[in-house]
Amino acid sequence: MTFPARTIHQLGDAHKHKTWNRQQPPVLTIQSGEQVSLRAPDASDGELHRASTTDDIAQIDYRNLDPLVGPIYVEGAKPGDALQITVLELTPLGWGWSGLLPGFGLLSDEITDPYLKVWELDAGHIETPNGARFDLHPMIGCIGVAPAADGDFATITPTNAAGNIDVRYLNTGATLTIPVFNDGALLSAADGHALQGEGEISGTAIECPMQMTLQVDLIPHAGLDAPELLVPDTYPAQEGYRIFTGIGPDLMTAARDATRRAIGPLAKAQHISEVEAYALTGILAELRIHEIVDLPNWVVGCMLPQRLF
């Protein structure tokens, strides 16, 4: 990929912080239109590595999860403006992990066993136990600006300032526009995903360290009150889907029912345990609202590519 002739600022491990806080001092000041390259750690911030096991994820320190790189002060940004962030390049750095964190995920109260899977990513694809191949689609899980209110806010919670929005289409070529709430905006990012399902159902995608190259443009007086995205690629499964449904008056219950119904058939088709199958949904499933207007019931689908079966 060829970039315009602009300065690319480099940030990495020396520029990490743990919370969203508008008092966090910026580590870099840039002008509108400049590019930034972030070397972002994986979501465990190094607690997990290639040799880690399920015992390690069972003992993970949640206080260390989801660090951010930044913040970046954008010259001239004021409340009421917006930042337009164009994703120029995303490169997973060799390996990643997925799994089940205790107490986290859509069915964490039912599937309580921890689980860890380490993936090698240099080939540009992964294979499931029965040989189904899936190309990687690197994306940014967490990117945003400092919130309007004082105080420390967890990086895991998405807000109108973006943050951990986990939109799986925020990949190379996509543009994210975020409202500004503080002078300089104070932009941070991290949480690279090599591959994620719609909804990140089990709580993790393929979490990986990642090099992220972004262009940041200021939009004065944007009048935006929540993030917007323009995305070039939604990569549907070319061979179609098998869809498991959940139907009922409560959206969360319907989503849980649809997911639960998918796990058994997926485990059987892949010759793996239901714990492993549940972890795979975070990478490969698409959780969709299919019907919303015929109240009192919602229809939710847990969609899985047919090649898995």
Phi, psi and omega in degrees: 000136179258127179261156172298160181282086180226161174291132174250115180275139183253130174230155181197217188302330182286356187237032182270151169215162194257342184222162167279126180202123184288353174268358179296124182295137178291148178260352183201142172243130181231165174263156174304134179096352180277165181248149179228136174246120182251129170264097189266136176288166173290170186297338178275355182055040175090356176296327176252150181211183186303327184267005182292157180233177178300328176301326181289318181290333178293337183250016187295145179268108185298337180293341181265357186283154172054055173290160178245154172251126184138206358277160180249127179269123179261114185303128176090350181289132181228157173307135185100341173277185174215154170258133173253114185250117179259127180276111183270322182201140176228125182231108173299142186260062165095320187207167176200178180219154170222166180166194181240118176269133180306129176078013185226139181116164187298325182245033186294338178280343180257317179254099190257351181288135172289160180200142178222135174231126177261133183243138169267133193244358186295336181285346180085005178207167171237163173233138175279170184304331180266013174090004176291129185257139177226126176293149174288147173227080184302141183211164176260123179277321188228117177205135182184188179239168181295143181286168183285332186270154174288156174113171177269134180234138183299139180289343185282344187262121176285149178218185175291351172269013181076244186086226188277063185281336174053039173280115191290352179267006178277069184240190184304128181097347180279156176234129178245128177247126187235133174294148179262136182241352182217156175304131180083351179070313180063071183276135174222159179204161174177204174062060177287136176240126176284330179198133180218140172280165178290114180102347181046054196307314187275357177108339177224151168262203165275098183281132184209152167295145188210141170270124183239124176247122188233147167251135186243120178239139180268133175246103180293146173050047186288332181067027183266139179241002176201158183296150173229151180230145166243122187234141183271349195208123174248002174030067173293156177291120188296331184269001180098183187230156163254124189245124176256132189251153168232130187228127179172178187279352181244125186297315182295319178297319179296320179295318179295318180298316180298317180294315181301319182290338180279334192293314182300307178299324178294317178298318181295317182292327183265354182059047180228172178286162177293332174298313179295322179295318177300317178299325179295332180298329179294338182261324195238342183277158174236115179266119187231145167273112182270331185211130186229346190260340183272067183294152017270002187257143169262154171240118180242139178243136168259106190261130179234134178303139185299333183296342178290343185248000000 
